[in-house]
Amino acid sequence: MCQTMGKSRRSMKELLAGEKEFHGELVDFGPDVCSERNDEMALVRKVDHVAVIAKDLDESISYYTELFGFEVAARMEIEQQNIRNALMRVPGDDFVVELVQFTDGRDYYYGDGMFEVLALKVDDIRAAMGELKSKGVEFLMDEPVDPGDGGQLIFFRGPAGEKLELVQMPEFR
């Protein structure tokens, strides 16, 4: 159900008039689906950035620019925090992926990195997979999967071992 401030609004089943079942689950797609939203009550207006730990900053910059078309918005060295970083973004989008390399020898790697996954939205997942495979990317699955909403997703690893995801959204999302 779409919920705002704990009040039930309507189910995806009602919104889609039975076009898709979603395995019997009700799905919350947030404020765009809800008919009412009190922006004055919202503490967070949008997500600004995510930080990704890089073993080698220059290698990670090359990976994100050459494979995905990200651009470097800024590069900094912050001596007080013992880091070098690069702020990366997709042209035309203001969401930032901050690549961070520690310069004091600390090791901050946990299994999949400091976050579970960075999802990258594409229009055609098969075409994107083909292009990435031609550049040496190995996927963690043989085929994309449908997470239950009609979309498609597939996972792979970045240069520091970070878990990345290609996602093709269904038309209604």
Secondary structure, DSSP 8 states (H G I E B T S, - for coil): --EETTEE---HHHHHTTS--GGG------TTTSS---TTT-S-----EEEEE-SSHHHHHHHHHHHH--EEEEEEEEGGGTEEEEEEE-TT---EEEEEEESS------TT-SSS-EEEE-S-HHHHHHHHHHTT--BSSSS-B--SSS-EEEEEE-TTS-EEEEEE--TT-
